[in-house]
Amino acid sequence: MYKVFLVDDEPFITEGLMDAIDWPAYGLEVVGSAENGEEALERLRHTPVDILITDISMPLMNGLDLIRRARELHPDLKAVILSGFNEFDYLKEGLMLGIENYLLKPINVKELQDTLRNAADKLLNSRSDARLHEYNVQIMRDNTLYRWMNGRISKAELNERAELLGLSLDAPYGIVALLRREPSGLEEQEEALERIASAFDGRGTVIPFRDLDGDIVVLAGLSSPEEDRSGLALELKRIASPSANGTPARLSFGSPHPLLSSISDSYREAKKAQEFFMIDPDREWIDYEDTVPLKKAELGEFPIDWEAYRKLLVTRDKEKLSEDITADFERLRLMEGMTPAWLQEVALELIIRFKMELKAIKHSDEPELFEGGIGQANSASHYAELAEAVRQVAERCVDSLAMDVRSPVVRQVLNEIEEHYADELSLKTLGTRFHIHPVYLGQLFQKEIGESFTEHINKYRIEQAKRLLKTSSLKVHDIARQVGYWETGYFYKQFKKFVGVSPSEFKGLH
């Protein structure tokens, strides 16, 4: 949403504007207000703002001076002037400043609505500046490389896009490294991409990008499969150091492969290696080659028909899947040359495959479904315990699919709201993260949830506010900020809309 700041030395004017306009309907959010120009300017130093609506005649600093000073802080700021005077000099100077409109009090709401709609459209169109261009290039790069890693782009299109994006794909071999930090927001991903690009500046064969799962993928060119890559590993490990909240990024590597013909194999291997952090979470990094000491566990030689398991999972046939797992482990324990260590490897491999398959279907991770199975398999002293660990994991996966009828991207949006409701969330930022157009995402959300994204997040925030009003001694404005509202007036309006009373009245009742 674009951010609006209101300035008028008569508080009832700003309060009236908050109530008179359905701001979210125009893609807008009121993020603050002030009663004079100096107070407004000070707050604008620390508040990102897209549209300034200001009275022209105020003490300490008038509206025209405020617009000039505010644009030093926010060059692309759109401004709307409110005035009680139809003075030509004011109007002329305002027009020279490039204001959106000069509205006379009392405000004509319809005219203000039209002005806001036009200003929002201008902001949308004007974002084809250098920053957005850079942002769009990154999205195109992410999309192109992700399709390549998954075998969904032709050689001709890849060459054409590589030339357009300045990607160097001349190395004979390549390797994929993968950085994952959970949870990981869009801002954190962008910072990681910038750090990697800076660290390998000048090395055109090191290309970082984001994939659809939110992982940072680093494609590095190699002159030969045996080329020393310890420098790459050490540099990425440094970049993967713990974040401010102490969460380390997990680093995994695929194997070297011919760059143009089979680099997607290295990407698939790096993804699989990531899952082994569940088994060995204290490793500094995991190389795919270290996860397959038993070549019999490789795809195609695996002693269990995984494709049959996968089909039973997708069709949610829990009973048949459970029967097959029990029967297969009974068969395996009787195989010639079978050892307890190998049988344990098979169980752990199956749990990892179930985890990856579920994530591929739902586009979201559910580690809690697998942690118990991993622990049970690691501590098992009998083949039946191994079979039981795998069987329970498989049944949980089937139950997870059976319970979830929503599309994966809507589930991801709901998860983001639950985990980050106090942060700035919008269809635009979420659409970028999940690689889906924000308009389509909004329509899909409305269709599956039965209410708009804005209405849902406001309802969720208000529920959290009700909980805090009941259980804490925090002041109302502090609670408003804790649940994601930086403008107390807007918080009051939303609270009364959903609850029927003001936050103060609600607090008094409880």
C-alpha positions in Angstrom: 0.0 0.0 0.0 1.1 3.6 -0.6 1.5 5.6 2.5 -0.3 8.8 3.3 0.5 11.5 5.9 -2.1 14.1 7.0 -1.2 17.6 8.3 -3.7 20.2 9.6 -3.7 22.4 12.7 -7.4 21.5 13.3 -7.4 17.9 14.5 -11.1 17.4 13.6 -10.1 17.8 9.9 -7.6 15.0 10.0 -10.0 12.8 12.1 -12.7 13.5 9.5 -10.5 12.6 6.6 -9.6 9.3 8.3 -13.2 8.4 8.6 -14.5 9.8 5.3 -12.2 7.9 3.0 -11.9 4.2 2.6 -8.2 4.3 2.2 -7.4 0.7 1.6 -9.9 0.7 -1.4 -7.4 3.1 -3.1 -4.4 1.0 -2.1 -3.5 3.6 0.6 -2.8 3.6 4.3 -2.6 6.6 6.6 0.7 6.2 8.5 0.7 9.4 10.5 -0.6 12.9 11.2 0.6 16.2 12.6 -0.8 19.6 13.7 1.8 21.8 12.2 4.5 21.8 9.6 7.6 21.5 11.9 6.1 18.5 13.7 5.2 16.9 10.4 8.7 17.5 8.9 10.3 15.9 12.0 8.1 12.8 11.7 8.6 12.6 8.0 12.3 12.2 8.6 11.6 8.8 10.1 8.4 7.8 8.2 8.3 6.5 4.6 5.5 8.5 2.9 4.2 8.6 -0.7 1.4 11.2 -0.4 1.3 14.2 1.7 -2.1 15.9 2.4 -1.5 19.3 4.1 -3.3 22.4 5.1 -1.7 25.5 3.6 -2.1 27.9 6.4 -0.5 26.7 9.7 1.7 28.1 12.5 5.5 27.5 12.5 5.7 26.3 8.9 3.1 26.7 6.1 2.0 23.9 3.8 4.0 25.1 0.8 7.3 25.2 2.8 6.5 21.8 4.2 6.1 20.4 0.7 9.5 21.8 -0.3 11.3 20.5 2.7 9.5 17.1 2.6 10.6 16.5 -1.0 14.2 16.8 0.1 13.5 13.7 2.2 11.1 12.0 -0.2 11.8 13.2 -3.8 8.9 11.4 -5.4 6.3 12.6 -2.8 2.9 13.5 -4.2 1.2 16.5 -2.4 -2.4 17.6 -2.0 -3.1 21.1 -0.5 -6.1 21.9 1.6 -7.0 25.5 2.0 -9.8 27.7 3.4 -8.8 30.5 1.0 -9.2 30.6 -2.7 -6.1 32.8 -3.2 -4.5 33.0 -6.6 -0.9 33.4 -5.2 -1.2 30.2 -3.1 -2.7 28.3 -6.1 0.0 29.5 -8.5 2.9 28.6 -6.1 1.3 25.3 -5.5 1.0 24.6 -9.2 4.7 25.5 -9.5 5.5 22.9 -6.9 3.7 20.2 -8.9 0.9 19.5 -6.5 -1.8 17.0 -7.3 -4.7 19.3 -6.4 -5.7 22.4 -4.4 -8.8 21.6 -2.5 -11.0 24.2 -0.7 -12.5 23.6 2.7 -15.0 22.2 3.4 -13.6 19.3 1.5 -15.5 17.8 -1.4 -15.1 14.1 -0.6 -15.7 13.0 -4.2 -13.0 15.4 -5.5 -10.6 14.1 -2.9 -11.3 10.5 -3.8 -10.6 11.3 -7.5 -7.4 13.1 -6.5 -6.2 10.1 -4.5 -7.0 7.7 -7.2 -5.0 9.7 -9.7 -2.1 10.1 -7.3 -2.0 6.4 -6.7 -2.0 5.7 -10.4 0.9 8.1 -10.9 2.9 6.5 -8.2 2.3 3.1 -9.7 3.3 4.3 -13.2 6.3 6.4 -11.9 7.9 3.3 -10.3 9.6 2.6 -13.6 12.6 4.5 -12.2 16.1 3.0 -11.7 15.2 1.2 -8.5 12.2 -0.5 -10.0 14.1 -1.3 -13.1 16.8 -3.0 -11.0 14.0 -4.8 -9.1 12.4 -6.0 -12.3 15.7 -7.2 -13.6 16.2 -9.2 -10.5 12.7 -10.8 -10.9 13.5 -11.6 -14.5 16.8 -13.1 -13.5 15.2 -15.1 -10.7 12.5 -16.4 -13.0 14.9 -17.3 -15.9 17.4 -19.1 -13.7 14.7 -20.9 -11.7 13.2 -22.2 -14.9 16.6 -23.3 -16.1 17.3 -25.2 -12.8 14.0 -27.0 -13.3 14.4 -27.8 -17.0 11.5 -25.5 -18.1 13.3 -23.2 -20.5 14.6 -23.9 -24.0 18.2 -23.4 -24.9 17.4 -20.6 -27.4 15.4 -18.7 -24.8 18.1 -19.2 -22.1 20.8 -17.8 -24.4 18.6 -14.9 -25.4 17.8 -14.0 -21.7 21.4 -14.6 -20.6 22.6 -12.0 -23.1 19.8 -9.6 -22.1 20.6 -9.9 -18.4 24.4 -10.0 -18.8 24.8 -13.6 -17.4 28.0 -15.4 -18.1 27.3 -19.0 -18.9 30.7 -19.8 -20.6 32.2 -22.1 -18.0 32.3 -25.8 -19.0 31.1 -27.0 -15.6 29.1 -25.6 -12.7 28.0 -26.3 -9.2 25.0 -25.0 -7.2 25.2 -23.9 -3.6 22.0 -23.2 -1.6 21.5 -20.8 1.4 18.4 -21.2 3.5 17.4 -19.3 6.6 14.0 -19.8 8.2 12.1 -17.7 8.6 13.3 -15.5 5.7 11.6 -12.3 4.6 12.0 -10.6 1.3 14.2 -7.9 2.7 16.6 -10.4 4.2 16.8 -12.3 1.0 17.6 -9.1 -0.9 20.3 -8.3 1.6 21.8 -11.7 1.2 21.8 -11.4 -2.6 23.6 -8.0 -2.3 26.2 -9.4 0.0 26.9 -12.3 -2.3 27.1 -10.1 -5.4 29.5 -7.7 -3.6 31.7 -10.6 -2.3 32.1 -12.0 -5.7 32.2 -8.8 -7.7 34.0 -9.2 -10.9 33.6 -13.0 -11.0 30.9 -13.3 -13.6 30.6 -17.0 -13.2 29.1 -16.6 -9.7 25.4 -15.8 -10.1 23.1 -15.5 -7.0 19.3 -15.6 -7.4 16.1 -16.5 -5.4 14.0 -19.5 -6.1 10.3 -20.1 -5.6 10.9 -21.6 -2.1 12.7 -18.4 -0.9 16.1 -20.1 -0.9 19.2 -18.2 -2.1 20.7 -20.2 -5.0 24.3 -19.5 -6.0 25.4 -20.8 -9.4 29.2 -21.0 -9.7 31.1 -21.8 -12.9 34.0 -24.3 -12.8 36.8 -25.0 -15.2 36.7 -28.7 -14.3 34.8 -31.0 -12.0 37.9 -31.2 -9.8 38.4 -27.5 -9.4 38.9 -26.5 -5.8 35.8 -24.8 -4.4 36.8 -24.4 -0.8 37.1 -20.6 -1.3 33.5 -20.5 -2.5 32.4 -22.5 0.5 34.3 -20.4 3.0 33.0 -17.1 1.5 29.4 -18.3 1.4 29.7 -19.7 5.0 30.9 -16.2 6.1 27.8 -14.7 4.4 25.7 -17.4 6.0 26.7 -16.4 9.5 23.8 -16.0 12.1 21.4 -13.1 11.5 20.5 -10.5 14.1 18.0 -12.9 15.7 20.7 -15.6 15.9 19.3 -17.9 13.2 22.1 -19.4 11.0 21.7 -19.8 7.3 22.1 -23.4 6.2 24.5 -24.0 3.4 24.4 -27.0 1.0 26.2 -28.0 -2.2 25.2 -30.1 -5.1 27.9 -31.9 -7.2 29.8 -30.5 -10.2 28.0 -31.0 -13.5 28.4 -29.8 -17.1 27.0 -26.3 -16.9 24.7 -26.1 -19.9 23.5 -29.7 -20.2 22.9 -30.8 -16.6 23.4 -28.1 -14.0 19.8 -28.7 -12.9 21.1 -32.0 -11.4 23.3 -30.0 -9.1 20.4 -27.8 -8.1 18.3 -30.9 -7.2 21.2 -32.3 -5.2 21.7 -29.1 -3.3 18.0 -29.1 -2.4 18.1 -32.6 -1.2 21.3 -32.0 0.8 19.4 -29.2 2.7 17.0 -31.7 4.1 19.8 -33.6 5.9 20.2 -30.7 8.3 17.3 -32.4 10.0 19.5 -35.4 10.7 22.7 -33.4 11.5 21.8 -29.8 12.4 25.2 -28.9 13.8 27.0 -29.3 10.4 28.7 -26.2 9.1 27.6 -27.1 5.6 26.4 -30.3 3.8 27.7 -31.5 0.5 25.4 -33.8 -1.4 28.2 -36.3 -2.0 28.4 -36.8 1.7 24.8 -37.8 2.0 25.0 -40.8 -0.3 27.7 -43.0 1.1 25.6 -46.0 0.0 25.3 -45.9 -3.7 22.4 -48.3 -3.5 20.4 -45.5 -2.0 20.7 -43.5 -5.2 17.5 -43.0 -7.3 17.0 -45.9 -9.5 18.9 -48.4 -7.3 16.9 -47.6 -4.2 15.6 -50.9 -2.7 12.0 -49.5 -2.4 9.7 -48.4 -5.2 9.5 -44.7 -4.3 7.4 -43.9 -7.3 4.7 -46.2 -5.9 4.9 -44.5 -2.5 4.7 -41.1 -4.2 1.5 -42.0 -6.0 -0.1 -43.3 -2.9 0.8 -40.1 -1.1 -0.7 -37.9 -3.8 -3.9 -40.0 -3.9 -4.0 -39.9 -0.1 -4.3 -43.7 0.2 -3.0 -43.9 3.8 -4.0 -47.5 4.4 -2.3 -48.9 1.3 0.8 -46.7 2.0 1.1 -48.0 5.5 0.7 -51.6 4.4 3.4 -51.2 1.8 5.9 -49.7 4.2 5.4 -52.5 6.7 5.7 -55.1 4.0 8.8 -53.5 2.4 10.7 -53.3 5.7 9.9 -57.0 6.4 11.3 -57.8 2.9 14.4 -55.7 3.4 15.4 -57.2 6.7 15.5 -60.6 5.0 17.6 -59.5 2.1 21.1 -61.0 1.8 23.8 -58.7 3.1 21.3 -56.3 4.8 22.8 -54.6 7.8 21.2 -52.5 10.5 23.1 -49.4 9.3 21.9 -49.8 5.8 18.3 -50.3 6.9 18.5 -47.2 9.0 19.9 -45.3 5.9 16.8 -46.5 4.0 14.4 -45.3 6.7 16.1 -41.8 6.9 16.1 -41.6 3.1 12.4 -42.3 2.9 11.6 -39.7 5.6 13.6 -37.1 3.6 11.8 -38.0 0.4 8.4 -37.7 2.1 9.4 -34.2 3.3 10.6 -33.1 -0.1 7.5 -34.4 -1.8 5.1 -32.8 0.6 7.0 -29.5 0.2 6.9 -29.8 -3.6 3.1 -30.3 -3.5 2.2 -27.6 -0.9 5.0 -25.1 -1.4 5.4 -24.8 2.3 7.6 -26.5 4.9 6.1 -28.4 7.8 9.2 -29.6 9.8 7.2 -30.6 12.8 5.7 -33.5 10.8 9.2 -35.1 10.4 11.2 -34.2 13.5 9.8 -37.1 15.6 10.3 -39.6 12.8 14.0 -38.5 12.4 14.6 -38.9 16.1 12.8 -42.3 16.2 14.8 -43.6 13.2 18.1 -42.5 14.7 17.4 -44.2 18.0 15.7 -47.3 16.7 17.1 -50.7 17.9 14.8 -52.9 15.9 13.7 -53.0 12.3 10.0 -52.7 13.3 10.8 -49.4 15.0 12.3 -48.1 11.7 9.2 -49.2 9.8 7.0 -47.5 12.4 8.9 -44.2 12.2 8.5 -44.1 8.4 4.9 -45.2 8.5 4.0 -42.5 11.0 5.7 -39.8 8.8 3.9 -41.1 5.8 0.5 -41.0 7.5 1.1 -37.4 8.8 1.9 -36.4 5.2 -1.4 -37.9 3.9 -3.3 -36.2 6.8 -1.7 -32.9 5.9 -2.8 -33.2 2.3 -6.3 -34.3 3.2 -6.9 -31.4 5.5 -5.7 -28.8 3.1 -7.9 -27.8 0.2 -6.5 -24.4 -0.4 -4.0 -23.5 -3.1 -0.4 -23.5 -1.9 0.1 -19.7 -2.5 -2.9 -18.8 -0.4 -1.6 -21.0 2.4 1.7 -19.2 2.2 0.0 -15.8 2.4 -2.0 -17.0 5.5 1.3 -18.2 7.1 2.9 -14.9 6.4 0.0 -13.1 8.1 0.1 -15.3 11.1 3.9 -15.0 11.6 4.4 -11.4 10.5 1.1 -9.6 11.0 2.9 -6.7 12.8 5.1 -6.0 9.8 4.3 -4.2 6.7 2.5 -6.7 4.4 0.9 -6.0 1.1 -0.3 -8.0 -2.0 2.5 -6.3 -3.9 5.4 -7.5 -1.6 3.8 -11.0 -1.2 3.2 -11.2 -4.9 6.8 -10.5 -5.6 8.0 -13.1 -3.0 5.7 -15.8 -4.4 6.2 -14.8 -8.0 2.5 -14.1 -8.7 0.8 -10.9 -9.9 -0.6 -9.0 -6.9 -4.0 -8.4 -8.6 -4.4 -12.1 -9.3 -3.2 -12.9 -5.8 -5.8 -10.6 -4.4 -8.5 -12.2 -6.5 -7.4 -15.7 -5.5 -7.3 -14.8 -1.8 -10.8 -13.3 -2.0 -12.1 -16.4 -3.7 -10.7 -19.0 -1.3 -10.9 -17.0 2.0 -14.2 -15.2 1.3 -12.8 -11.8 2.2 -10.2 -9.4 0.8 -6.6 -9.5 1.9 -6.9 -6.1 3.6 -10.0 -7.1 5.5 -8.4 -10.4 6.6 -5.2 -8.9 7.9 -7.1 -6.1 9.7 -9.3 -8.7 11.3 -6.3 -10.8 12.3 -4.5 -7.7 13.8 -7.6 -6.7 15.7 -7.9 -10.2 17.2 -4.3 -9.9 18.4 -5.1 -6.4 19.8 -8.1 -7.8 21.7 -5.9 -10.4 23.3 -3.4 -7.8 24.4 -6.1 -5.4 25.7 -7.4 -8.3 27.8 -4.1 -9.6 29.1 -1.6 -6.7 29.2 -1.2 -3.4 30.9 0.1 -1.7 27.7 -1.3 1.6 26.6 -3.6 1.5 23.6 -1.2 3.3 21.2 1.6 0.8 22.2 -0.8 -2.1 21.4 -1.7 -0.5 18.1 2.0 -0.5 17.1 2.6 -4.1 18.4 -0.1 -5.4 16.0 1.0 -3.4 13.0 -0.8 0.0 13.2 1.5 3.0 13.4 -1.4 5.5 13.1 -3.6 5.3 16.2 -6.5 7.0 14.5 -6.7 4.3 11.9 -6.3 1.6 14.6 -9.3 3.1 16.4 -11.4 3.1 13.2 -10.6 -0.5 12.4 -11.1 -1.7 16.0 -14.5 -0.1 16.2 -15.5 -1.5 12.8 -14.8 -5.1 13.8 -15.5 -5.0 17.5 -18.3 -2.4 17.8 -16.6 -0.4 20.6 -13.4 1.6 20.9 -10.2 0.0 22.2 -10.4 2.0 25.4 -14.0 0.9 26.0 -13.1 -2.7 25.3 -10.2 -2.5 27.7 -12.5 -1.1 30.3 -15.0 -3.9 29.9 -12.2 -6.5 30.5 
